[in-house]
């Protein structure tokens, strides 16, 4: 039992249930069991209350999902480094997208939550901050919007693929078959990771291509 749930269960009605506690418990349920298991009924059971009690704080599952998306985006926005006028805007945006990826990866199905939230305003805050930062560094508004949109959507899609479920019962293709069918791809992958690069480096290097930033190393 998590600390959030334990405190509520032990306190009973002596501890007033508030919206933030509901969101925290929902994130814990998400991390433990995944998005498919997330429902107001299941969440109420975990909190030790009746489902109607949650409606004082969360009106529907859609509202809950938007709140979870906002919480994930809060983590990303808090971690974005401050920028100065003499900073390189592309390097700053790369750092912001790295934090966005990290925040989504921190929670099971985090990218599904963020991508499916239509009324979660914190994602809009992320976009607004990024575009205004680029414009403040001399980037044309139209170009700033396209660059931020490309980077943000790539990041969300990238993490969706990273977090996609796998079937442990399926056998992966044989290495020999992969080498026969995709010799250039296999060589490229081997060359890239043989230099000690990680999956984090791969994400950053792809974003650098999108932003036309020179590769490091």
Secondary structure, DSSP 8 states (H G I E B T S, - for coil): --HHHHHHHHHGGGS---HHHHHHHHHHHHHHH-GGG--HHHHHHHHTS-HHHHTTT--SHHHHHHHHHHHHHHHHHHHS----TTS-HHHHHHHHHHHHHHHHHTSTTHHHHHHH-SS-HHHHHHHHHHHHHHHHTT--HHHHHHHHHHHHHHHHHHHHHHT----TTS----HHHHHHH-HHHHHHHHHHHHTT--HHHHHHHHHHHHTT-----
